[in-house]
């Protein structure tokens, strides 16, 4: 261990962090200054990484769950040779810079995931550790261990308070993720003051109960920390929590150890005082110690040698295992990552032949099936086609139809299983499947009831922000859930999901549409998809548009065409397309002339329909036509199309307990009510 080089690096981290935050007049200097030694040790002595190739698939992952301490990460990325320049450091928190306020995936090289909401990074790290074990079990051989890396995370007191962290930690301990090592920055300070204001639990005892190895060190004893890390690496049956007792803002004479240094710049006078305290030239902004530069300059050839040795190992493995190599290429391509050995997360186009000659489950017109069951049948085919498709449910697989029946169950003793059991941990499930996707090599999904998407919303939002192709499978999508009552009947959830930028929300209207919706979800590479499926049976209907599958991909298509000039267009999604067809049959009996002037659209994706050009939308919704919208959910989404609230047949109140059909009629959601709206004179 080069103690002088590490101390010089820690001094530089403190200098860069306090100066960048002071210049931005915004940020959190406490963590970077308090943990500068730990960060220096990790990036200088511990991590297996390749700054020239940040996407190397066998790199160690480091996740800064306490994302507010981003200047710790940016400083170390800069010093260790990632493409973060000193000018980038100087532009901390400025528009367009590579150093945003909290770390952002694909925005800054070397950043593994977008963090900031506390606990999110911790749950992502659990997913990354799961992915490492899956890849290792699939591809490693007796002679070639091409996947063999650790996942490290840094969490703070705030992370430990978040329920998400508890969910994810409990799951990680149950799964015996021995290559997950988490550092807990126990500085006992949060924004409001000492953590004793609201937090007095025995964290170590809690994590031991979760089946974690728990170790502890002073933050400034580098030899002991390195020894504990090695102890964590040797532990194969339990993840490791290393409690780091630190002094927040170390080096700041007046503010160290106080909540005043947690989330605000030091101030110019205190910056000068800290420089004197740390032995930094008083009037040199953004000081980089020459010893730190020399230290990392000496590391570069060693890291490159390690990287090239792995490349040679990979080539030898590929030559000795041609069938595994084919599977590797297939898995990496199908996960949205580059197939080249050294690359981990480079987007690629999906194979154009992905669906050629595939025999999908047959859902004839006139037959009825719940789209959750149809989706389960499609999932079986997807599992066969995509050997890297992995996922599971928050204890609802039999209800969600989300189990891949022929592909085993992942556990502490079986790493090749593709079905994950998350337990009743929806929030952690969202974070873990995000982490699996971020790791590379897999397409991941998580399933639960639509009403519980509320518990997953933070993870869904982060997946959308990062643009990762996770699939969220939500069933039991409306008041037609019935007897379980309003606690389990989603009303506002479709509108809430549609409000998340970059999230594709697909609500298929029958089993045939469900096949296409699954295909659309798999085809998508630039963001997450929510599949919204029914509990109740829906009739498979005849489609007027012969190219209806292409229509789904632009947001909507014509299910039933008007026989005369279109006067009214019905926009319906999911189960309400069946309802609208029933209403049109009734209208044809009572007012045949009016019925002949009605066009019915199945709207697969409301936001895509809204984004169509004026010309494209006019092909579906003729200018001047009256527009009605019908959906078993909030009317909020439909203000994009419908100006008159009287033309909305939606639900803006909670449901009730009872048989689904009765609940719907009680709330005015029926074919008869839609006929009344269609018959209403303008």
Buried (B, 14 or more C-beta within 10 A) or exposed (E): EBEEBBBBBBBBBBBBBBBBBBBBEBBBBBBBBBBBBBBBBBBBBBBBBBBBBBBBBBBBBBBBBBBBBBBBBBBBBBBBBBBBEEEBBBBBBBEEBBBBBBBBBBBBBBBBBBBBBBBBBBBBBBBBBBBBBBBBBBBBEEEBBBBBBBBBBBBBBBBBBBEBBBBBBBBBBBBBBBBBBBBBBBBBBBEEBBBEEEBEEEBBEBBBEBBBBBBBBEBBBBEEBBEBBEBBBEBEEBBBBBBBBBBBBBBBEBBBBBBBBBBBBBBEEBBBBBBEBBEBEEEEBBBBBEBBBBBBEEBBEEBBEBBEEBBEBBEEBBEEBEEBBEBBBBBBBBBBBBBEBBBBBEEBEBEEEBBEEEEBBEBEEEEEBBBBBBBBBBBBBBBEBBBBBBBBBBBBBEBBBBBBEEBEBBBBEEBEBBBBBBBEBBBBBBBBBBBBBBBBBBBBBBBBBBBBBBBBBBBBBBBBBBBBBBBBBBBBBBBBBBEBBBEBBBBBBBBBBBEBEBBBBBBBBBBBBBBBBBBBBBBBBEBBBBBBBBBBBBBBBEBBBEEBBEBBBBBBBBBBEBBEEBBBBBBBBBBBBBBBBBBBEBBBEEBEEBBBBBBBBBBBBBBBBBEBEEEEBEEBBBEEBBBBBBBBBBBBBBEBBBEEEEBBBBBBEBBBBBEBBEBBBEBEBBBEBBBBBBEEEE
